[in-house]
Amino acid sequence: MSDDALPPLHDLLATARVVALPLVTRFRGIDVREALLLEGPEGWTEFAPFAEYDDEEASAWLAAAIDFGWRQTPAAHRDRILVNATVPAVDADEVPAVLARFPGCRTAKVKVAAGDQVLAQDVARVRAVRETLGPEGRVRLDANGGWNVDEAEHAIHALAEFDLEYVEQPCPSVEELAEIRRRTKYMGIPIAADESVRRAEDPLAVAEAGAADLLVIKAAPLGGIRRALDVVRRAGLPVVVSSALDTSVGLAMGAHLAASVPELEYDCGLGTASLLAADVTGHPLAPEEGSIAVRRVEADAALLDRYAADADRTAWWIARLERCHAVLAARTS
């Protein structure tokens, strides 16, 4: 299949399965993760943009699913990927139990700046992570653009004592990222960009503006592994390959992207199968000794049945697939 060929819609619908997987703990405001699985010539693939994304944005996720399921993956530079633990915005006393779900992980990404919490809760959570990991562990923060510049400066000062590896997307806009990077540069804490890459009209704008020290790269929202690799090449910054609370099928796409990046200095955010209370395979792509394997994942028919979404949600996802396919078809016509 050529790089710009779009498989017919009926080929996608022939294998489409919608699942609703419960989470171990509330994450990103949800307790259940929905995803649409497809089986292409190269194997199982995943279409799972978050529900609030419009069709234009979600169509990039479909392009990525087609790229992974219908085309061979690029050459790999490694067969295992070191991954970080992910700590949702839980109370501090829950941190040890969360980290225990990520065996061998030396790095933890801690969610901060949740809209229903205050800075003191972030400080307590990050302190608990540092105490659990010990002095040699690596602690990175993810604010998901939840602070303005002044709030970010205050928070980074309050959290700096925990020896931060970097702060991811402290502010929403490229301009704000550039400003907070300027204000806190003397502290030696790098600024990473995520939403300013994956949800931007120009994913290279943040690098061109000198607004980040490193980029968080996700295959699905960038339109697939090849397009993500092109962003990595053109940006010229270190990258962290991450996921979007995917099933193990979606995580396999991220693992193949991470395997294809020539230089990979940071542990990757691909260990989130540990946040799922159920998965679509009996052999989840979960961390083992701090890393995951680079491999395709086969969806299990019994698990697809057990965790099938109800009829209304399945119809919603199928309609979304059809609309996003039409968006892609219009671009290639």
C-alpha positions as MATLAB code, in Angstrom:
seq = 'MSDDALPPLHDLLATARVVALPLVTRFRGIDVREALLLEGPEGWTEFAPFAEYDDEEASAWLAAAIDFGWRQTPAAHRDRILVNATVPAVDADEVPAVLARFPGCRTAKVKVAAGDQVLAQDVARVRAVRETLGPEGRVRLDANGGWNVDEAEHAIHALAEFDLEYVEQPCPSVEELAEIRRRTKYMGIPIAADESVRRAEDPLAVAEAGAADLLVIKAAPLGGIRRALDVVRRAGLPVVVSSALDTSVGLAMGAHLAASVPELEYDCGLGTASLLAADVTGHPLAPEEGSIAVRRVEADAALLDRYAADADRTAWWIARLERCHAVLAARTS';
ca = [
       0.000    0.000    0.000;
       1.410    3.384   -0.983;
       1.981    5.982    1.711;
      -0.874    8.180    0.508;
      -3.414    5.438   -0.286;
      -6.531    5.305    1.878;
      -8.137    1.893    2.398;
     -11.846    1.784    1.533;
     -14.224    2.443    4.401;
     -15.742   -1.035    4.136;
     -12.304   -2.536    4.848;
     -12.175   -0.627    8.116;
     -15.746   -1.414    9.101;
     -15.209   -5.122    8.454;
     -13.035   -5.528   11.551;
     -14.011   -2.519   13.690;
     -14.556   -3.309   17.385;
     -15.322   -0.759   20.085;
     -14.278   -1.426   23.678;
     -14.808    0.326   27.008;
     -11.990   -0.490   29.425;
     -12.210    0.381   33.136;
      -9.303    2.272   34.695;
      -7.568    1.453   37.953;
      -7.952    5.067   39.075;
      -9.618    8.129   37.605;
      -7.365    9.723   34.997;
      -7.879   12.737   32.768;
     -11.378   13.055   34.191;
     -12.519    9.592   33.053;
     -13.034    6.207   34.691;
     -13.435    4.229   31.456;
     -11.281    4.428   28.324;
     -13.080    3.818   25.045;
     -11.230    2.813   21.875;
     -12.000    1.491   18.420;
      -9.811   -1.409   17.272;
      -9.157   -2.345   13.643;
      -7.275   -5.234   12.056;
      -5.267   -4.371    8.951;
      -2.879   -6.371    6.776;
       0.002   -5.603    9.188;
      -1.995   -6.435   12.328;
      -4.213   -4.807   14.936;
      -4.303   -1.046   15.237;
      -6.220    1.555   17.234;
      -8.337    4.663   16.670;
      -8.994    6.341   20.029;
      -9.044   10.157   19.972;
     -10.601   11.575   23.117;
     -14.333   12.222   22.884;
     -14.053   16.017   22.946;
     -11.853   16.213   19.829;
     -13.606   17.355   16.656;
     -13.487   15.364   13.422;
     -10.659   17.409   11.928;
      -8.393   16.701   14.871;
      -9.591   13.114   15.278;
      -8.882   12.343   11.612;
      -5.134   12.489   12.347;
      -5.660    9.609   14.787;
      -7.379    7.624   12.041;
      -4.484    8.342    9.666;
      -2.149    6.984   12.354;
      -4.263    3.866   12.837;
      -4.188    3.202    9.098;
      -0.447    3.846    8.964;
       0.171    1.242   11.680;
      -2.311   -1.349   10.476;
      -1.803   -1.126    6.722;
       1.905   -0.287    6.324;
       5.155   -1.781    7.540;
       6.826    0.007   10.417;
      10.160    1.813    9.894;
      13.449    0.176   10.825;
      14.000   -0.147   14.582;
      17.083    0.972   16.515;
      16.135   -0.934   19.705;
      13.866   -3.782   20.773;
      12.915   -2.540   24.255;
      11.862    0.907   25.452;
      12.542    2.254   28.934;
       9.304    3.753   30.263;
       8.176    6.013   33.075;
       5.508    5.424   35.696;
       2.515    7.742   35.453;
       1.016    9.138   38.655;
      -2.472   10.646   38.230;
      -3.660   13.514   40.426;
      -4.204   11.200   43.388;
      -3.824   11.927   47.090;
      -0.282   11.591   48.410;
      -1.088    8.462   50.426;
      -2.086    6.657   47.214;
       1.265    7.249   45.497;
       3.107    4.086   46.669;
       0.293    1.863   45.372;
       0.293    3.632   42.005;
       4.065    3.314   41.614;
       3.900   -0.363   42.548;
       2.000   -0.957   39.300;
       5.117    0.070   37.334;
       7.752   -2.501   38.330;
      11.332   -1.429   37.766;
      10.508    2.059   36.466;
      13.156    4.573   37.548;
      11.199    7.605   36.336;
       7.775    8.919   37.343;
       5.638   11.471   35.541;
       3.400   13.216   38.047;
       0.188   14.955   37.031;
      -0.151   18.431   38.559;
      -2.299   21.553   38.071;
      -5.619   19.698   38.072;
      -8.469   22.187   38.014;
     -10.089   20.820   41.177;
      -6.897   20.826   43.266;
      -4.518   23.331   44.845;
      -0.735   23.620   44.760;
      -0.359   22.153   48.247;
      -1.832   18.893   46.958;
       0.646   18.878   44.076;
       3.527   19.450   46.486;
       2.367   16.601   48.731;
       1.988   14.235   45.766;
       5.382   15.066   44.280;
       7.017   14.739   47.701;
       5.475   11.278   48.081;
       6.789   10.276   44.648;
      10.287   11.486   45.496;
      10.243    9.644   48.819;
       9.001    6.436   47.188;
      11.500    6.516   44.305;
      14.410    7.652   46.461;
      17.136   10.138   45.530;
      18.188    8.291   42.374;
      14.698    8.257   40.852;
      13.699   10.744   38.177;
      10.648   12.927   38.710;
       8.999   14.835   35.882;
       5.825   16.916   36.075;
       2.947   17.235   33.617;
       0.668   20.248   34.042;
      -1.301   19.762   30.796;
      -1.258   23.539   30.277;
      -3.076   24.092   33.562;
      -1.158   27.171   34.762;
      -0.727   30.701   33.506;
       2.832   32.044   33.496;
       2.737   33.499   37.004;
       1.140   30.358   38.446;
       3.701   28.203   36.664;
       6.608   30.245   37.990;
       5.263   30.010   41.543;
       4.588   26.268   41.236;
       7.975   25.431   39.741;
       9.660   27.292   42.603;
       7.546   25.333   45.101;
       8.334   21.987   43.467;
      11.983   22.530   42.511;
      13.244   21.024   45.763;
      12.248   17.580   44.485;
      14.988   17.585   41.811;
      12.788   17.728   38.714;
      13.866   16.161   35.448;
      11.609   18.555   33.512;
       8.178   20.222   33.563;
       5.832   19.270   30.739;
       3.441   21.827   29.226;
       3.242   24.145   32.246;
       1.260   26.711   30.207;
      -1.080   26.322   27.237;
       0.398   28.556   24.531;
       3.746   28.650   22.765;
       4.212   32.268   23.835;
       3.627   31.374   27.490;
       6.001   28.416   27.263;
       8.699   30.716   25.898;
       8.113   33.154   28.750;
       8.151   30.569   31.553;
      11.260   28.992   30.041;
      12.926   32.405   30.125;
      11.861   33.082   33.715;
      12.978   29.731   35.115;
      16.035   29.041   32.989;
      18.362   29.947   35.868;
      16.883   27.061   37.858;
      18.121   24.495   35.339;
      14.739   22.771   34.984;
      13.969   22.007   31.321;
      10.577   22.798   29.806;
       8.885   20.167   27.642;
       6.064   20.731   25.149;
       3.248   18.245   24.555;
      -0.093   19.850   23.645;
       1.833   22.594   21.822;
       3.087   19.850   19.497;
       0.261   17.340   19.143;
      -2.656   19.822   19.168;
      -1.011   22.569   17.118;
      -1.616   23.485   13.502;
       2.177   23.619   13.178;
       3.848   21.051   15.454;
       7.226   22.654   14.768;
       6.220   26.126   15.981;
       7.255   25.467   19.575;
      10.752   24.398   18.517;
      11.135   27.321   16.111;
      10.114   29.741   18.889;
      12.718   28.370   21.292;
       9.873   27.697   23.722;
      10.929   24.227   24.885;
      14.009   22.182   25.659;
      12.445   18.911   24.547;
       9.298   17.653   22.828;
       6.762   15.024   23.864;
       5.810   13.117   20.740;
       2.736   10.913   20.259;
       2.204    8.903   17.079;
      -1.604    9.004   16.953;
      -2.316   12.765   17.108;
       0.530   13.509   14.693;
      -0.923   11.217   12.039;
       1.283    8.164   12.437;
       4.807    6.965   12.980;
       6.275    8.409    9.785;
       4.828   11.868   10.316;
       5.978   11.860   13.929;
       9.492   10.890   12.859;
       9.476   13.788   10.412;
       8.607   16.187   13.259;
      11.449   14.719   15.340;
      13.904   15.142   12.481;
      12.900   18.709   11.661;
      12.600   19.944   15.248;
      16.137   18.945   16.186;
      15.308   18.632   19.896;
      15.427   15.658   22.263;
      12.094   13.830   22.446;
      10.040   11.704   24.791;
       7.685    9.303   23.020;
       4.406    9.073   24.890;
       0.879    7.689   24.653;
      -2.665    8.852   25.273;
      -3.962    6.214   27.705;
      -4.061    3.678   24.885;
      -4.855   -0.014   24.966;
      -1.869   -2.284   24.480;
      -2.564   -2.168   20.732;
      -2.145    1.599   20.733;
       0.901    1.358   22.973;
       2.489   -0.961   20.415;
       2.263    1.878   17.896;
       4.077    4.145   20.348;
       6.702    1.500   21.037;
       7.443    1.162   17.319;
       7.770    4.941   17.056;
      10.175    5.008   20.010;
      12.158    2.178   18.449;
      12.476    4.202   15.227;
      13.786    7.420   16.814;
      17.561    7.522   16.252;
      18.443    9.115   19.614;
      16.269    8.434   22.652;
      17.689   10.103   25.757;
      14.627    9.994   28.025;
      12.409    7.246   29.397;
       9.154    7.179   27.447;
       5.547    7.565   28.544;
       4.481    4.194   27.203;
       3.816    2.317   30.430;
       0.188    3.349   30.817;
      -1.240   -0.154   30.346;
      -0.635   -0.290   34.098;
      -3.421    2.276   34.557;
      -5.975   -0.011   32.874;
      -7.987   -2.471   34.949;
      -8.600   -4.454   31.752;
      -7.050   -4.670   28.282;
      -7.759   -6.140   24.853;
      -5.044   -8.786   25.100;
      -4.051  -11.461   27.573;
      -0.458  -10.286   27.202;
      -0.586   -6.526   27.892;
       2.278   -4.278   26.878;
       2.931   -3.429   30.520;
       6.283   -2.500   32.101;
       8.626   -5.318   33.033;
      11.824   -4.294   34.823;
      11.176   -0.713   33.756;
      10.711   -1.295   30.032;
       8.309   -2.622   27.405;
       9.014   -4.762   24.366;
       8.742   -3.481   20.814;
       6.175   -5.867   19.366;
       2.800   -6.083   17.698;
      -0.130   -6.889   19.972;
      -2.904   -9.266   18.949;
      -6.362   -8.415   20.263;
      -8.089  -11.312   22.011;
     -11.573  -12.082   20.675;
     -12.893  -13.071   24.111;
     -11.677   -9.805   25.660;
     -13.108   -7.760   22.785;
     -16.451   -9.376   23.561;
     -16.150   -9.024   27.340;
     -15.337   -5.309   27.205;
     -17.420   -4.387   24.167;
     -18.995   -0.950   24.435;
     -22.779   -0.797   24.533;
     -24.788   -0.365   21.356;
     -25.115    3.418   21.640;
     -21.404    4.006   22.229;
     -20.474    1.567   19.473;
     -22.741    3.409   17.039;
     -21.177    6.720   18.133;
     -17.661    5.445   17.412;
     -18.608    3.872   14.075;
     -20.201    7.132   12.961;
     -17.064    8.985   14.050;
     -14.899    6.563   12.085;
     -17.030    7.152    8.980;
     -16.815   10.944    9.326;
     -13.043   10.925    9.889;
     -12.560    8.606    6.911;
     -14.487   11.156    4.825;
     -12.151   13.923    6.078;
      -9.106   11.905    4.995;
     -10.698   10.988    1.659;
     -11.365   14.678    0.924;
      -7.702   15.477    1.520;
      -6.473   12.801   -0.891;
      -9.020   13.412   -3.649;
];
